[in-house]
């Protein structure tokens, strides 16, 4: 059959449907590299062919080129051209790349298309099921923050998105001082609970990670959970905030109630300044009510928070209500700077893993990316991969990344942390009576 298709294609090399039919046949026989090559040729003839792009992503996934698969599918996602199967493939690629937060968002999109769809492997990694809904002090019986659809009839099957991280501090390159602080303030108390109980101290509490965006605050939080073998619950603003009065407070309460039933548990809340904004800046009462509910949950006024660690991350700690920094709440505040040289080497190695590379000089790249965040490094690699993909579309032959490709990509991307430090410097110099931002001054080598 394949021989016949090749013979037909020899007489009609520009026939894209015929070439994709051949690629599909090759794929079904496990000849993934040949299928990928014909997908490239099809795209060279029709660069906007959605079916060809989707099939190329499928072959990339089969060849373990997960990053390449993600780049192709994210482009389709941005143009709103993802089919159900492509969205599912994107979810699986995110899982393979250990981008769990993105995988969860993508899986939610899959379930919006088909609410009854189930994938046992994805469910095992991305969500755990509970036999009934979380108990709440509220009388309303809707699905809470974790239902995919408020009108869903299936009340007996609530799925909670919770991870059991398989990473720990050994997976975090550099950042030795941050790891030391977390170990001393968080991990040691959890590892020696009997000693703390003897002194009447509860285990858990809250830490606030702040710094430029994309510098690994989420990764550090996950590694902390992995270090203490804890459940990890990542909460976004869309999980909490609701336009209806009272729903946001309920959602926040449900999160803490779920964590209390699954201790030890790390609750990670990104962009926490949006949930805990300074109340003096809020004009309406709705935002104040959410903050008051948040403070009450942190205090554990009507519940036991023992074994719960709340990790907040923010790019703007100066917008957080001072009440959150009271002892017993977020009393441990840790500055997460851009990764140092060792950490940048680790990030390059991690992000280039499973990509076709040849003779990459990691040390040179690490030196050239001072002040770059982890997200900046990932962006540089994506730019280099996209350039290689464009070349491959032209001649149909994928080539490995080399150091020069990444150095050229560096010229097209500037460190995004510089803008953050411009603002942070002003707060550290002129609104730092308590010494909260001394670490920023130390990083910038500015004397008080």
N, C-alpha and C positions, 0 to 999 in steps of 0.2 A: 504494500500500500504506500509506504513512504517512498519507495523507488518510483512508483507511478506519479506521485505528487511532485517529486523532484524533476521528473521528466516533463511534466506539464508546466512547471514553473520555468524551466529552461526556455520554453517557447513564449512564456508570458511573465517575464521577471518583474513587471510593474503591477501585477495583479495582487493587491494587498489582501483581499479576502482569501485567495488561494494560499498565499504565504502564511497567513495566520492559521489556516486550516492545517498546513504542514507543521507549523510550530506546535499546534495543539496535539497532533499525532505524535510528534517527537516527545513532547512532555509526557504523554500517556505511557510511552515506552521507557520513561526514565532518562531520556537523553536531554537533560535540562540545559546543558551548555549550548547545544545546537538549537534548541527551542529559543533560548535567549538571543542568540545571534540573529535568527530570523525575525524576532520581534524588533530588534534594533533596525534591521533593514526595512521592515514595514513602516516604522516610524520615520525613517529617512524619507520615504516616499510620501507619507501622510503624518506630519509632526503633530497634528491635533487629533489624531485618531484615538478616542477614549478607550475603545476596546483593546487596541494594541498596547496602550500604556498600562492598562489593568493586567493584561497578560504578561507584560514584561515584569511588572511587580511580582506576579505569581511565580515566575521563573527565578527571580532574584531571591525570593523567600525559600524556594526549593534548594537553591545553591548556598543558603545561609548568609546571603548578602542582605542582612536585615535593614541596615541603614539605607542602602540604595532603594530597597523596597519602600521604606517609610517616606523618603524624599519624593518618590514618584506618586505615591498615594496621597501625601499631604498636598501636593500640587492639585490633584483632582478634587480633594476636599475643599480647598480654597475656592475653586471654581464651581463648587456644589455639583460635581459630576460623579460622586461616589455611589456605586450600587451597594446593595446589601452585602454581597459577597466581598466586595472591595473593602467596605467598612470593617467587616469581620477579619479580613486578612490584615488590615492595618492594626487592629486590636492585638492580634497574635504577634505581629512584628514588634509592637511596643513591649509586649511581655518578654520576647526574646532579647530585646535590648535593655531589659530591666527598667523601662520607663513606666512604672506601675501607675502613677497618677494619670499619665496620658492614656494608658491602657484602660483605666476605669472610665474616663470620660468617653473614650471611643466605644467601649462596651455598652455604656448607657445609650449611645446613639444607635447601636445595633438593636437594643431592646425597645427603643422608641419606634423603630421600623416594624419590628415583630416582637411584641411583648411576651409571647409564649415561647420564644426561642430559648433553648438551653444548650450549653456547651459544658460538659462535665470538667474538661481540662481548664477552661477559663474560669469556671465557677470555683474550682479548687484554689486557683491562684488569686483571683480578684475579689471573691466575696464568700462569706460564710452564711449559712441559713440558720434561722431560728424558728422554732415551731410556732411561735406566736409573736404578736406585736409587743414592743417594749411597754411595760406598765408605765403609765403617766399619771401625774396628779391632776391632769386636765380631764374634763368629761367628754370632750370632743373625740369622736372615734375614727378620724381619718388616718391616713397612713403615715403621718409624720414626715420627717425629712428624707427618709430613705425609700419611700414609695416612688416608683417611676411615674405614676399617674395618680393624681388625687382621686380620680373617679374609678380606680381599679376595683373590681369586685372581689379579687382574690385576697381577702384580709388574712387568711391563714398562712400565707407564705411571704414573709417579709425578709428581704435580703439585706444584710448589713455589709457595707464595704469596709472590710478590715483586713489588714495585712499582718503577717508574721514575718518581719524582715529577716532575710538570710544574709544580711551584711552586718559588720561590726566595725570597730575602730581600726582593725587591720586593713580594711578596705578604703580607709580615708588617708590619702597621701598628705604628708605634712600636717599642718594645723596642730602641732604638738601641744601648744599652750592651751588651745581651746579644749582639746581632749583631756588635758590634765585638769582643767577647771571642772569640766563635766564629771569626770571620774571622781573628783574630790567631793563635789557638792551633790551629785545625783546617784552615781553608781555605787559608791561605797556604802551609803546609807541603805540602799536596797539589798546589797549583799550581806549586810550585817544588821538585819532588822531586829534581832534579839537584843543587841546592845542598845539600839535606839529605844526599843520598848522599855528597857530597864530604866531609862532616863525620862520616860513619859513623852518621847517625841514621836510624832507620826512620820511615816515614810511616804514620800511623794512631794507634792508642792508644785511650784511653777518656775520655769526659767524662760527668759526672753532673749531670743537671738536677734541681733540687729546688725545691719551693715548694708553694703551696696547690693542691688539685685543680682541674682545669678551666681552668688558666691558659695553656694552649698549649704544654706541653712536647712533646707529640707533633707538633704543627704545626711547632714550631721544628726538631725533629729531621728532619722531612720536608723542610723548606725548606733545611736544611743539605745533605741528600743531593742536592736539586735544584740547589743552588748549585755543587756540585762534579761534577754530572752523574754521580751514583753510583747503583748499585742500592740499594734500601731494603727491608730484611727486618724486619718488625714481629713480635715474638715475645711471646706472652702466657703466663701461668703455666700455662694448660691445655695449651699446646704442649709444656711441659717436664715438669711434675710428674706422676708416675705412682705408683700404689700399690705396684707391684712393685719390689723392690730391684734397683738397677742400671739400670732403664729410664730414669730421670730423667737419670742421668749420660750414658747413650748419646744421649738426645735432645739434650742440650746439646752433645755432641761433634758430632752430625750437623749442627746449626745452623752451628757454626763451620766445619766441613768444606765445607758448601755455600757459605758466604760466601767461603772461601779460593779456591774454584773460580770465583767470580764477582766478583772484585775489579775496580775499587774498589767496596766494599760497606759500607753503614752497617747495622749490626745494632742495632735499637732494642728495648730490653727495658723494658716498663712494669712498675711495682710491683717494682722490682729488689730492694727490701729483703726481699721474701718469698723470693727465690732466694739472697740473700746476707746472711741474718740473722746477727747476732752469734753466733758459735759458743759463747760462754760461756752463752748463753740456751737452747741446745739440749741436751736430755737424751739423745736417741737418737743413734745413729751415722749413720742414713740421711741426715738433713739435713746433717750434717757432710761426708759423702761428696760430696753435690751441690755444696756450697760449695768443697771442695777441687778438684773437677773444674772448676768455674767459674774458679777462680784459675789452674789449670794451662792452661786454654784462653786466658785473657787473657795469660798469660806467653808463650804459644806455645812451650812446652817442646819438643814433638816436631813442630812445624809452623811454617810461616812466616806471620806475621800482617801482613806488609807490605801496606798498602793496605786494611786492615780498620779501620773506626772503630766502636767499640762505644759507643752512647749509652744510658745508663741513666736512667730517670726514677723519682722517688720522692717521696711526700708526707712521708716520715718518714726522713730521712737519718741520724738518731740511732740507728736500729735496724740500720744497715748495719755489717757486720763491719769493724773498722779496717783489716784486711789489704787491703781493696779500695781503700783510699786511698793505698797505697804507690806511689811513682813507677813509671811504666810500666803501671799499671793505670788506675784512675779518679783520675788525678792532677790533672785539671781539673774543678773543682766550681763550678757556676754557679747562682746563685739566680734563679728565674723568678718575679717578683712578679705580682700582679694587673695586668691591662693598664692602661696610662696612658690619658689622655683621647684622645690621637690613636689609640691602638690600639682603644679602645672604639668610636670613630667608624667605624674600618675594619671592626670586627666587625659592627656594626649594618648597615652598607652591604652587607657580604658575606652576612649571614644573611637580609636583607630582599630580596635579589636574587631575581628570578623569582616574587615574591609580589605580589598586587594591593595596591598602596599609593597613598596620595594625600597630598601635602603633609606628608611626615614631617620633623620638625625633629630632625635627627640630633644637632646640637650640644647641644640641650637634653637629649636622652636620655643623651648621654655624660656631661654634668655631673651628672645625677641618679643615675648608676650607679657612683659612686666606690666602690672596693673590690669591685666585682662582677667575677667571673671571666668568661671567654668562655662557659663552660657556663651560668653564671647568666643571661647576656644571651640565650642561646639559649632557656633556659627561659622567660624573660619573653616572648619573641616567640611561643613555643608557646602560652603561656597566652592571649595576645591573639588568636592564630589560632583557638584552641578556642572562645573566646567568640564570635567571628565565625561559626564553624561552627554553634554552637547557634542563633544568630539566623537563619542561613540555613535551618536545618532547619525553623524555624517558618514563614517566609514564602516559602521556595523561591528567594530572591534573594540571591546572594552579593554582599557589599559590600566595598570596599577597606579596608585598615587605615589608620587615621589616628593622629596623634600621641597623641590622647586615649586611644585603645585601649591603647597601649603604656604610657602613664603609669598607667592604671588597673591594668594587669597588674603594674606595679612595686610596687603596694601589696600584692600578694598573694605577693611573693617577696622574701626577705631574702638579702643577700650571704652565701654559704656560706663565704667565706674568713675571716670573723671568728672562727669556732670554731677554725680551724687556727692562726691567729696567737696565740690564747690559749695553746695548747700550745707552739708554737714559741718564744714569748717566754721561757718558763721555761728551755728548753734554751739559748737564746741568752744568758741572764743567768747561769745557774748551772752549765752544762756546756759551756763554750766556751773552755777553756784555750788551744786552738790557734788561736782566732780564726776558726774555720770558719763560724760563724753571725753574723759581724759585719754581713753584708749585711741580715740580718733586723732587727738593731738600727738600722741606718741607715734602713731603710724605715719603721720605727716611730718614728724620730726620738728614740731613746733613747741617751744617752751612756754609754759603758762606765765 
